[in-house]
Amino acid sequence: MGIDFARSERSTVGIEWELALVDQDSGELVSAADEVLLALHQPDGSPHPHITGELLLNTVELVSSVHTTVAAAVADLDGQLQEVREVTRGRGIDIIGSGSHPFGQWYDQPVANKERYHKLIERTRWWGRNMMIWGVHVHVGIEDRDKVMPILNAMLSYIPHLQAISASSPYWSGIDTGYASNRALMFQQLPTAGLPYQLADWTAYEKYVADMTTPGIIDDYTEVRWDIRPSPHWGTIEVRFCDGASTHRELAAVAALIHCLVEHLSTRIDEGLPLTVLQPWYVRENKWRAARYGLDAEIILDNAGNERLVTDDIRDLLVFLAPIAHRLGCADELASITTILDEGASYSRQLRVAEANDGDLTAVVKALAQELRDGSGPVR
């Protein structure tokens, strides 16, 4: 099975940002996506070209155009967010960015009326209905198809770094899960989701898709929902395991780190240098540690099993990537990760707000809504 990889300019960037609609007073999830999206239709009656729905009717997704800088992509999404706010403001609806809703119940959330979603739910049943989650997907352009799988495999070493700074789902259905990112472990329950197989090259990827298609496991490659995957239609690598960003600053920081890492690995290939690829069992353990402990995770650094606190490794990584960030025009966004390390990621802020309000999770929702309005957080 041949899969064409679209022509894409190197290290262009696009971002998808899933956001939840909540009641302004109660903090409950609101299934108003269809109403909001209808209000956003263009003058000719066509849907908005970039603001879409998702699996659940409590969700809107903002999709940027293709940009050369993270700042431009985030500004694009900021503009879309203001469009959504113009619609929700008079309807008593607020908006939050988070990997999960602190107290929402999955069985109260209607599924969008689209054939592909109904098919997914019919197959996955209870696990599919539990996908009450929100995330950020970052696409980075790859100019040479033969680079895709080597870069993907090497990017797996950085899953814990990205998971730790983006973790924003400590609560599930009103329960403190004890995980920084409960979303990370929920989403991987779906068929074809979770960590990718470490395939050697594009031919091996094509063979995998063919094997999955023949018995009807998937209809096409778009149903391969790996944490990091090729996106042949766009000519990109898509990093899709990060929790939903709670602030514009965090969205930009996560996207900048991904942008720089992909460019760094692409440059090493150009220079004929080897890429470090961790054993799959170390990759899996690192993902679990970052999901469980967030910024307090001790991660496995190399194939010898050496370990280090993830925040220490991130600080060194920021110094190493700084020249690349300057070249890509995202130096400020990358440097802002130090604020997350110093003040805490969204998951830790949510826990602090709950503790300060005697466990009242409606206070957490209100804090998340205020953070998104303010744009930079954190709310204390």
N, C-alpha and C positions, 0 to 999 in steps of 0.2 A: 504494500500500500504506500504509494508516494504521497507525501504531504509537502505542498509548496510552502515556503517561508517567505512572507512578503518582504519587499524591499523596504528597508528602514534606515534612516540616518543614524549614525552611531551616537549613542548616549543622549538621544532625545528622551523626554520623560513625559509620562501621563499618569494621572492619579485618579483613583475611584474612592469615594468617601461615603460610607453608609452611615446614615443618621436616623435616630429614632424620634418619633412623634409622641409627645406626652401631654397629658392634661396640665394646664398651667397651675391649677390649684391642688389636685390630688397627687400629681406625679404619675398617675397610671398611664400605661401605654394607650394610645388612641389609634384606632384603625381607620385613619382618614387619608391614606395615601392616594386612593382613587380620586377623592374630592380635591385634594391639593394639586395633583397632576393635571386634572381637568381644568382647573383654574389657571394653570400655567400653559395651556395650549396657545399656540401661535395665532396671530390674526387670521390666518387662512384655515384655522381649525386643526392643523397638524400638531402632534405632540411636541413638547419641548425637546430640542435636539440633544440635550445633555443631562437633563434631570429626569430620572426614571424611577420605576418601582423595583421592588425586590420580592423575595419569597413571601414575606408577611406584609399585610396591609398597614402595619405600623411603621413602615420604613420608606424613606426616600434615599436615593443614591445620586450623588453628584459626580459627574464624569467630566474630567477636563479634556480639552483639546490636546494635541501634541505640542509640546513646548521644548525649548532648548535649555531652560533653567527651571529649577524647583520653585523659585520665587514667582515666576510667571504662571506656573501650573497652580500654585496655591492661591494666587490672586484671582485666577479664573474661577476656582471653586468658591472663593469668598464672594465673588459677584453672584454666583448661582445661589449661595446660601441666603444672600439678601433678597433674591427673588422669591425664595421659599418663605422667608419671614414676612414678606409683604402679603402673602396669602394666608399664613397661619396667624398673624397678629390679631386679626379681628375674629378669629374662631376659637379663642381661648386655648390655643395649642402652643406649646413650647417645643424646643428641639434640644436633644442631647447627643453627645458623642461618647460612646462607651462600648466595650466589648460585650457587655450584657446589661440588662436592666436590673436594678437592685432587688426588686420584689415582684416583677411581673410573672404571671403564670402562663406557661406555654399553651395550655388548653383553652385559654381565653382569646387567643390570637388567630384571627381568620387568615387563611392563605389566599394570596392573589389568584385571580381567576385566569390562569394561563396554563395551557396544556402541559408545558414542560415541568411546571411546578406540581401539577396534579400527578403527573407520571412519577416524579421524584417521591412524593408523599406516599403514593400507592405502593411503591417498591420498598421504601425505607420505614414506613409506618411510624412507630413510637419515636425512634431516633430522628427521623426526618421532622416530625412535628416538634421536637425539642430544639430545633435549630433557631432558637430565639437569640440570635447573635448578630453582631455588627462588626465590620472590619474595614481595613484600608488595603487597597491593592495598588501597587506601584509598578508601572511598566517602564522598562528601559530599552531603548532601541539597540539592536544588535545588527551590525552591517554585514556580517558573514555568518551564514547558517552553521558552518562547521565550528563556530565558537560557542554555540548555544549550550550544548550538553556539558562541555568542560567547565564553562562558567557556572552553570546550574549546580554541578557537583561541588565545585569549590565554595559556592555561596552557602552550602549547608553548614559550613564551619561557623557561620555568623548568625545562625538562627537564634542562639541564646542571647546574643547581644541585642538583636532587634526585638526579640520577644520580651526581654526584661524592660527595655525603655518604653515599649508600647503597651505593656500589660495594663488592662483596665477592666477586668471582669472578675473581681473577688467574690461577688455575690451571685447566687443563682436561686431564683424563686424565693427570695427572702432569707436565704441561708448564707452565712459566712462560710465559704467552702474551704478556707485555709489555703487557697491557691491565688497567686497573683493574676493568672490568666486561666480561668476555668474554661473559657471559650476555646482555647487551643486544644484541649483534650476532648471537648464536646464535638467540635467540627470533624475531627479525624475519625469519628465513628461512621461517617458516611462512606459508602462504597467509592473507591478510587480517590478518596480524600486522604490527607495526612502527608507524611514524608514521601518524596519521590524515590523511585528506584534509581540507583546510580548507574545509568546506562552510558555506554562508552562513547556513542556518537549518534548522529542524526538517523542513520540507518537502523540502529537498535531502537530508537524512539519510534520510528515508523513501524517496525516489527511489533513492538509492544501495542501500539494502537490497533494494528491489524488483528493481533491475538485477542484483544478485548472486544473488537467489533464483531468478529466472526460468530461467537456464541451469543451475541446480543447483550453483553454486559454494558456496553455503551453504544450509542448511535454514531458518535463521531468524537474527535479529539477534544471538543469543547466540554465534554463530560468527564474529562480527566481533571480532577479537582485538587491536584497536589498543592502542598504548601508553597512550592516554587515550581513554575511550569513554563514550558515554551508557549507562546501565544502566536502561532503561525500566521493568523489572519492579520495581525498588526506588525509582525516582524520584531517582536520583543521577548524579553524574559519578564515574566510577571511574578512578583513577590506578593503573596496573598495571605500570609498567615498572621500578620500583625493585627492586634486588637484595634477596635475603633478608636480614633484619636479624639481626645476630649477638648483639645484646644487647637487653634490654628498653628500656634508655635510648635506643638508636638507633632502635628501633621507634617509641617515643613522639616522638622528635625529628623523624623523617621525617613521621609522621602530623600533627604539629603544624604543620609548614611547609605541607603540603598544605592542611590545614584553614584556615589563615590566608590563604593565597593565594586560595583559592576564595571565601572571604568578602570579601576585598578587591575582587576583580573583580566580585562580585555587587553590592557597594555602589557601585562606579563606574557600573554600569548604572543603578542606582536614581537616582543623581545626574545622569544624562544625560551622563556623561563618556565619552570614547572609550577603547577598549581597544587596547593596542599588540599588533599581530600581525606577527610576523617573516615574511619571505619563506620559503617552504618549503625552499629550498636552504640558507638560513642555519640553519633549524631542524635540518635533517639534518646539517649540518656540526657544529653545536653538540653534537648527540647523540654523534656519532663522537668529537669531541675529549674529551668528558667520559668516555666509555667507555674511551678510550685512555689519557688522562693523569690522570683522576680529579681530585683537588684541585689538581693542577698545571696544569689546562687553562686556556688563554686562550680566552675565549668571545666571540662576536659579540653585542653588546648591542642594536643597533638597525638600522633599515633603511639607515642611512648606512654601516654596516660598521665602526663603532667597536668596539674590543676591550678586554678587561680580564681580569685574573686572576679566575677564578671565586670564589676564597675572598674576595677583596676585595669583590666584588659581593654575596656572601652576607652578609658582616658588615654592610654597609650595609642590606641587605634586612631583617636581624633588627631593626635599630633602627627602620626604617620600619614593620615589622609589629607592633612591641611593643604599641601601643595595641589593635590588633585581638586579639592574643593574650590580653591582660588581659580583654577583653570575652568571649572564648570560653572563658576558664578554662584556657589552656594556656601561660601565660607562662613557667613553669619549664621545660616541655618544649621550647619554642622556644629559650629561652636556652641550653639544653644543647648546641645545635648548635656553640657556640663551643668546647666540649670536643673535639668531632670535628675541628674545624678545627685545634686546637692539638696534639692527640695523634695524629691520623691516623684515617682511616676503616678499616673492616675489611680492605680489600684491602692497605693498607700494613702493618697489624699482622700479617697472615698472612705477608707477604713478610719482615718482620723476624724472626718466629719461625722461618721456614725457614732464614734466613741464620744465626741463632744456633745452629741445630741441624744445621749442615753439609748443608742441603738435605733433611733428613728430613721428609717431608710428613705422616708419622703424628704428628709433634709438632704440626703445624698443626691437625690434627683434634682432638687432645687439648686444645689451647689454645682452639679454638672451643667445645668442650664445656664447658670450665671457664668461659669467658666467659658462656655462657648460664646456667650454674648460678649464677654470681656475680651476674648481672643487670645489671652496670654496665660491666665491662671497663675498660680493656684489660688483657689478660694480657701480662706482660713476660717 
